[in-house]
Amino acid sequence: MMRFFTCSILFTLYFCSFAQTSQDNGTTDLLYKLQEPVNGLGTISINQDTRVQYLLNKHIKINEGSQTIKGWRIQIYNSSGKESKEQAKKVREKFLAKYPDVSAYLIYQPPYFKIRIGDFRTKQEAFYLYKDISSMFPVLYYVSDEINFPAID
């Protein structure tokens, strides 16, 4: 019984140590930071191939430079042809005249010109604008897209 109790305590402490280290994010030298001694708590020693550390740092740097995340936009225009670019610009201007606070993007994906609006994290966020503009733009739909980071209020 004593052996079981001791093993369960060690097992719990082992997993608690992982929970504490997961709070440290945002540094490119994560492994060095973990190995720094902390007064009264001891040290962590990490033995691994240097390629693992290189890949981890590369992954962190790539994600730090990213200015977009997966999200949703509403597509209000999609057309190809001679006048599609000018028509897309007119649709964008019409939208921005009524909703100046919402981003509107003119996208060219050959051979189509598209107008997508908003930077929504979820479809539910996009729903309210979708409902408002459905009478103004009869053909519109949700599109999964890379969106800009939402503003922090």
C-alpha positions in Angstrom: 0.0 0.0 0.0 2.8 2.4 0.9 4.5 1.6 -2.5 1.3 2.4 -4.4 1.0 5.7 -2.4 4.6 6.7 -3.2 4.3 5.8 -6.9 1.0 7.8 -7.2 2.6 10.9 -5.6 5.7 10.7 -7.9 3.4 10.2 -10.9 1.4 13.3 -9.9 4.4 15.4 -9.3 5.9 14.3 -12.7 2.8 15.6 -14.6 2.5 18.7 -12.5 6.0 19.7 -13.6 4.9 19.6 -17.3 1.9 21.8 -16.5 4.1 24.4 -15.0 6.5 24.6 -17.9 3.8 24.9 -20.5 3.0 28.4 -19.2 6.2 29.7 -20.7 5.6 30.7 -24.3 6.8 33.3 -26.7 10.6 32.8 -26.5 12.7 31.4 -29.3 15.1 29.8 -26.9 12.5 27.8 -25.0 14.8 24.9 -24.1 17.4 27.3 -22.6 14.8 29.0 -20.6 13.6 25.7 -19.2 17.1 24.8 -18.1 17.7 28.0 -16.1 17.8 27.4 -12.4 14.9 28.7 -10.3 15.6 29.5 -6.7 14.1 26.9 -4.4 12.7 24.8 -7.2 15.7 23.1 -8.7 16.8 22.7 -12.3 15.7 20.9 -15.4 18.2 19.0 -17.6 17.2 18.3 -21.2 19.3 15.7 -23.1 18.4 15.5 -26.8 19.7 15.7 -30.3 20.5 19.3 -31.3 18.3 18.9 -34.4 15.2 18.8 -32.2 16.1 22.1 -30.7 16.8 23.6 -34.1 13.4 22.4 -35.4 11.6 23.7 -32.3 13.2 27.2 -32.7 12.4 27.2 -36.4 8.8 26.4 -35.7 8.5 29.2 -33.1 10.1 31.8 -35.4 7.8 30.9 -38.3 4.8 31.3 -36.2 6.0 34.5 -34.7 6.2 36.1 -38.1 2.7 35.0 -39.0 0.2 37.9 -39.2 -2.8 35.7 -40.0 -4.9 32.9 -38.5 -7.6 30.6 -39.7 -11.0 32.2 -39.7 -14.0 33.2 -41.8 -15.0 35.9 -44.3 -18.1 36.6 -46.2 -17.8 36.5 -50.0 -20.1 39.1 -51.6 -18.9 39.1 -55.2 -17.3 36.5 -57.5 -17.0 37.0 -61.3 -14.7 36.6 -64.3 -14.7 38.5 -67.6 -13.7 41.7 -69.1 -15.4 44.1 -66.7 -15.2 41.9 -63.6 -12.3 43.9 -62.0 -14.2 47.2 -62.3 -17.4 45.7 -61.2 -15.6 44.2 -58.1 -14.2 47.6 -57.2 -17.7 49.1 -57.5 -19.1 46.4 -55.2 -16.3 46.9 -52.7 -17.0 50.7 -52.7 -20.7 50.2 -52.3 -20.1 47.9 -49.3 -17.5 50.3 -47.7 -19.9 53.2 -48.1 -22.4 51.5 -45.8 -19.9 49.6 -43.5 -16.7 51.6 -43.3 -15.5 49.8 -40.1 -15.5 46.4 -41.8 -12.5 45.3 -43.9 -13.2 44.5 -47.5 -10.7 42.6 -49.7 -10.4 42.5 -53.5 -8.9 39.2 -54.3 -7.8 37.9 -57.7 -7.8 34.1 -58.1 -7.4 33.6 -61.8 -9.8 34.0 -63.6 -12.0 35.3 -60.8 -12.2 38.6 -59.0 -13.7 38.2 -55.6 -14.7 40.5 -52.8 -14.5 39.1 -49.3 -15.4 41.0 -46.2 -14.6 40.9 -42.5 -12.1 39.1 -40.3 -14.2 36.7 -38.2 -12.8 34.0 -35.9 -16.0 31.9 -36.1 -19.0 31.6 -38.4 -21.2 32.8 -35.6 -19.3 36.1 -35.5 -19.9 36.5 -39.3 -23.6 35.6 -39.0 -24.7 39.0 -37.7 -23.1 40.9 -40.7 -24.3 38.2 -43.1 -27.9 38.8 -41.9 -27.5 42.6 -42.2 -26.1 42.6 -45.8 -28.2 39.7 -47.3 -30.7 42.2 -48.7 -28.0 44.4 -50.2 -26.0 41.5 -51.7 -28.3 38.6 -52.6 -25.5 36.1 -53.5 -23.2 35.7 -50.6 -21.7 32.9 -48.6 -19.2 32.1 -45.8 -15.6 31.3 -46.8 -12.9 29.8 -44.7 -9.8 32.0 -45.1 -6.6 33.3 -43.5 -7.7 36.4 -41.6 -5.9 39.2 -40.0 -5.6 39.1 -36.2 -8.6 40.7 -34.6 -8.1 44.0 -32.8 -7.6 43.7 -29.0 -10.0 46.1 -27.2 
